[in-house]
Amino acid sequence: MVRTLNLLFVLAVVIGAATVYDMKLAAEKSASRVAELQREIEAEREAIRHLRAEWSMLNQPDRLQRLVERYNAYLELSPLEVTQIVAAEDLPARPVMLEPIGSPDPMGGYAGSSTVVR
């Protein structure tokens, strides 16, 4: 009786040790994955910082002015006037022109087949 009880306890200790070892491996794998994700996040943040720096360099007014002067004949740009800047609410509503009922074009201006102003 004592021998079987000792054998059961030894078996329980072996199973417990195997379970703890498995848990340890899973925790190490999870920690490794977390470290990998943190490295990826830092690499993405570094890429974002790099892109923001490049964007600010590309948007420097002196550089843009040189580009405008170089390509002005092709682009035909003109200076912005104060009267051109309005809020979206200040824009007039676009008129809707509908085809008359019974017209030869059954879709009217909805399918893009007629010369209705859009």
Secondary structure, 3 states (H helix, E strand, C coil): CHHHHHHHHHHHHHHHHHHHHHHHHHHHHHHHHHHHHHHHHHHHHHHHHHHHHHHHHHCCHHHHHHHHHHHHHHHCCCCCCHHHCCCHHHCCCCCCCCCCCCCCCCCCCCCCCCCCCC
